[in-house]
Amino acid sequence: MGPIVDLSGVHKTYITDSGDVHALDPVTFSFDRGQILSVVGPSGCGKSTLLRILAGIDTPSGGKAVINGKLVTGPVSDMGIVFQRDLLLDWRNVFNNVMLPAELAGRLDSATRARALELLRELGVGDFANRYPHELSGGMRQRVAIARALLLKPSLMLLDEPFSALDAMTRDQMNVILQRLQDHEQVSTMLITHSIAEAVYLSDRVVVMSARPGRVLDVIDIDFPKPRPLSIREEPEFAAIARRIRVLFENEGVLA
Ligand SMILES: Nc1ncnc2c1ncn2[C@@H]1O[C@H](COP(=O)(O)OP(=O)(O)OP(=O)(O)O)[C@@H](O)[C@H]1O
């Protein structure tokens, strides 16, 4: 089996009325099924552009994006996406928010309903199935958004800074929950984040991007066994990897 995601020489220039915006230099990386890959980089380096190209909702100016052996040429349906804003529908309760992809796909069978409840339970919000989004905290809303993304067992989950609006403690909690769930579901996951610690803690592989136009500064494999306790962040080996990434940003003048 080949990699789940294989990007080769993907680049992007936006052509706008006020001039061209060179967002991404050619970017090349891949990762295997069941793994988590994080892309970490400064604001505006083209991370969301990369994610949109992978999801097939934006086209690259050149290069190839391949998911599951198939060249991406249009919107990819076999994918779950979670954004920084959870995009829950206020008028639907938690269960019906999670069931939305099933409704759109015409799969309102009992097995899918059972899976929705099971995912909510695994994410620690099983008791909130009948509540409405406004009754939930930010962290709980993101758990519901993750359950919705995973409902139809997508081949790939894309997470675009899903925890950056959360307070530090809730974010730590979400990191632990995501790691456990990802391991249990074995879902291939690409995470976009500004946080070096989050990237190193969660990932099998970290892609470090430069400031715009984004290019790959380094690809680092993280071999710590899983599950990883949060305290691993205080270990010297962890700190050494985080430092290696920080130095890359410092050398680029991003963290001067
Ligand atoms: N549709 C568009 N038209 C023109 N320029 C765009 C468009 N989308 C993004 N850009 C520009 O491309 C660059 C990369 O944007 P992108 O949103 O991919 O960055 P990012 O790394 O995700 O940023 P952040 O971390 O702040 O979310 C930015 O300079 C942005 O202004």
The ligand as an ORCA input file, in Angstrom:
! r2SCAN-3c Opt
* xyz 0 1
  N      -8.355     33.374     -2.462
  C      -7.214     34.055     -2.272
  N      -6.880     35.079     -3.080
  C      -5.735     35.765     -2.901
  N      -4.830     35.510     -1.939
  C      -5.126     34.511     -1.107
  C      -6.321     33.732     -1.216
  N      -6.316     32.793     -0.223
  C      -5.175     32.983      0.466
  N      -4.460     33.999     -0.053
  C      -3.153     34.484      0.409
  O      -2.260     33.395      0.372
  C      -1.400     33.421      1.504
  C      -1.544     32.103      2.271
  O      -2.845     32.034      2.853
  P      -3.315     30.813      3.779
  O      -4.679     31.158      4.289
  O      -3.154     29.569      3.030
  O      -2.237     30.896      4.940
  P      -2.197     30.181      6.368
  O      -0.818     29.690      6.555
  O      -3.292     29.197      6.472
  O      -2.481     31.406      7.337
  P      -3.049     31.389      8.854
  O      -2.092     30.556      9.637
  O      -3.018     32.844      9.239
  O      -4.431     30.828      8.783
  C      -1.793     34.637      2.323
  O      -0.920     35.686      2.005
  C      -3.188     34.948      1.849
  O      -3.452     36.321      1.944
*
